[in-house]
């Protein structure tokens, strides 16, 4: 039993605070995987963040034990948050002030074509997502699980303990809300 | 301020109301006098429409859709060399006109103008790619396509032979044709389609309205129109999302094959046309299509796909008998008596139609010619090739009908047992009837094939369905293992049948792929190798059978990918080599097959990249493969010109080669490759200046080259390239002001140029470029007010400009800029949703701002500790914590933090630099010098533009006595750089 499965069992035995320990473990694993993949990935393909999450799940949790959706849910919530942090940190690293306005030399190396996604867009998304989370954590969580952890709608609903229809409603709404916040220059004061 | 839940429920309810008037009425009611609420809902509705694939794929950028009003050209207008005479039709795809062509020949043509919403350039280039094949078609029953182009408003159009006639179904009904006459007409259509297939053209949109009948000398002549159009206007592989494809499907799913509707990315081949012909024949015989158009119209998209992929339609004769009395009003009624029709359709015609309509394309006729031949056999009273459904077939139907039930484990197992039972029974029959009449044996063999299909299909379903069902992986694997074992057992008994062997190999490959997909890497290798071992003797026995060889190549390719994923790079390379070898042979034998050629080129590229990832020793071979791949892409592009996708691929190859060359320090050659990539992009860009994404890519590559030049201190060239990139981006950004990506690239461009100019010492120009950039960034802030990222960026740039002025000793101005920048950072850092980025910025300036009045080390320490509580593994925070503690003279803690930073990120030059300072101040000069040297080594690999780094290095050099201390305007050395550590704000 590794640390992650130990935490999941604690969660299953009714200790929800145990889940707090998941984030750093999952975060580490994801960073490690991302670094490995970046070295191997084919050209012209961006790193599939969500695939990494699922790979991390298989590596850390495996499927030998039939975990309940409650504990799996905690894992994926942690993974979504970890992936979000990794991506945002990477984006921020690109922008960080100590590198001034110039291009970091590292960008000229292999990483350059692999992470072409504009870092500012991701930072903007992160920003509006945080704003949404402040107003409505559940709807923001739907987006995080879908976008950063790559869960299907049905899985998302299970993780959050809401009906599929509700999950779909939240998703439709949150997507439009986030898009509007990010893209609409003429927007009235938020929300 | 309205509650989110209110806004949400009104928004969602409004979404369900499609009709604008209904929606408006609803919104009016629901929002009442609350204008703010209404504004918010409207904003969401607009965003919903524009959001496209936003958040649907990982890390995609969003671009807002541009609405184009839909207006059609009026008769009398001219389009290219054509003058419109009259409109003769309007369909889902566009409008058809009769038009007159004046030059080079005077003739009347049919001009089809496509509805807006398609990428005109792509449509035309795809048409161009097929133009040669289309030109080779010369058949009396095919309408010629002359030309394709774009109207002034940018919509694609096609000019083709004018056919004055009516749709084939309409003709049959109007003329009350008999079954025989209908079949004869149908045979002509099949032969025309066969001709096209032989020339390599697939229609993809065969339906009655595309098969016109004209009367020539009193005889009906069918003409198939629109060849080449469906392919040009269809979704391309990479945009084959449900959304785009759905738009394409509107109108004609009735005639589409299951594989076309599946949108699985599976190549649509000639057998898809055969399915459509099957639907046509069904309609000619019964007056109805296999699926009810009304049912399909009302079904959701997924439901519609399910129906077409899974539901088995009634046979034509059953349909005729269920239509009953109403039949007299349908097409087929009239000159022949209903009962006679039933009788003649039942049996062989049923089988023929149902064979063409098989869901699995391998079970359809091989070619349109074979289809025509079977119909002709029926007409001449010979036995037809199509056979009646057998027990196995019915079992398959049962499986399809009971799909939901099959998900439960019990019924899956049951179906497997049933199917396997049928399979074994028919196998025994084959064995025991060996001595009996050939006919019976053939029959038994047919049964066996069908039963095997069932196992195959159930097995596929098990794999696919269970993958979607959480927690079912165990059962899935067990079943897959059983299936594999079954195939193997069967193989032992029946190993001489190549078809069984092939099926077993495919099954094994699939088992491996599924293990791969679910991440059970240890189990992938065995079945993959199994597949390869099964295929090897098959290929040896039938070297001409392409499908065996492709299967083998793809198995090796997947195995290679497995090894790469599991860090067995040497094994991975071996498999890549084998894949390569196989595709090389395939391309030698079938040089015309573009897919094989593309696979060959991309396999070679993969091998090259694997080798280069494997280590420096392999760079040489890696390069050889990358170059060969490049040559292949070049040849593909030369032979099949006009596909921008291939051109982009080629430009990417040059880029990768340039990358490898940069890594092997052959900068000049690297530059040449990047330049070639640029030349390709330039061409693409010139052929369509409006293609913003190509322009942005082009500009991006220019900046890349500029960075290479700048690294070699060829600043002149870097400045030229950066200026060109800006010149490309400015109009693109102006034309698409709402697309973040282009604006951001431009914004970046200004500052990159400013920095290069700064390095050259072209001070007035640097300042001008900074001001230009700041103006642009400020406009972004204003245009996108409320989105803090632009504000944050403005703060960064104000800070940079401040650094620039500080170096020029314009201290008052720089202090002003720092202050403005810092005000923004502070404002953003305290927002409840603030990303760490702004706290991070505060942390940097508190620690290292050159203007002492803004520094606050105590606060930096508090902030760094706070950030580290949330993110204990971020090296940057440890580094900054250590620096701030060092400034405070807290040596012990500083040392600990800096060590931690070095552990986490060995590429950070700040930590060793401050360790050097720290050791020096504690009197350990030797250690200080060693840390300084480390820092210098790392710095050499860092961005030389980093102004904080520059400052800190010169501080350390001064401290270690390597150079005099820098002077500030006061004429005295800056006390903060050499003096004792300060505490508190300045």
Interface residues (C-beta under 8 A of the other chain):
Chain A: X24 X27 X28 X31 X36 X39 X40 X42 X43 X44 X46 X47 X48 X49 X50 X54 X55 X58 X59 X63 X66 X69 X72 X85 X87 X88 X89 X92 X93 X95 X96 X97 X98 X99 X100 X101 X102 X103 X104 X105 X106 X107 X108 X109 X110 X112 X113 X117 X118 X120 X121 X122 X123 X124 X126 X127 X128 X130 X131 X133 X134 X135 X136 X139 X143 X146 X147 X150 X152 X155 X158 X169 X170 X172 X173 X175 X176 X177 X178 X179 X180 X181 X182 X183 X184 X185 X187 X188 X189 X190 X191
Chain B: X1 X2 X4 X7 X8 X11 X12 X15 X36 X39 X40 X43 X44 X45 X46 X47 X48 X50 X51 X54 X55 X58 X59 X60 X61 X62 X64 X468 X470 X471 X473 X474 X518 X519 X520 X564 X565 X567 X605 X606 X609 X610 X613 X649 X652 X655 X656 X659 X662 X663 X703 X704 X707 X708 X711 X738 X740 X741 X744 X748 X751 X752 X754 X755 X783 X784 X785 X786 X787 X788 X789 X792 X793 X796 X797 X799 X800 X803 X832 X833 X834 X835 X836 X837 X840 X841 X844 X845 X871 X872 X873 X874 X876 X907 X910 X941 X942 X943 X944 X945 X946 X947 X948 X949
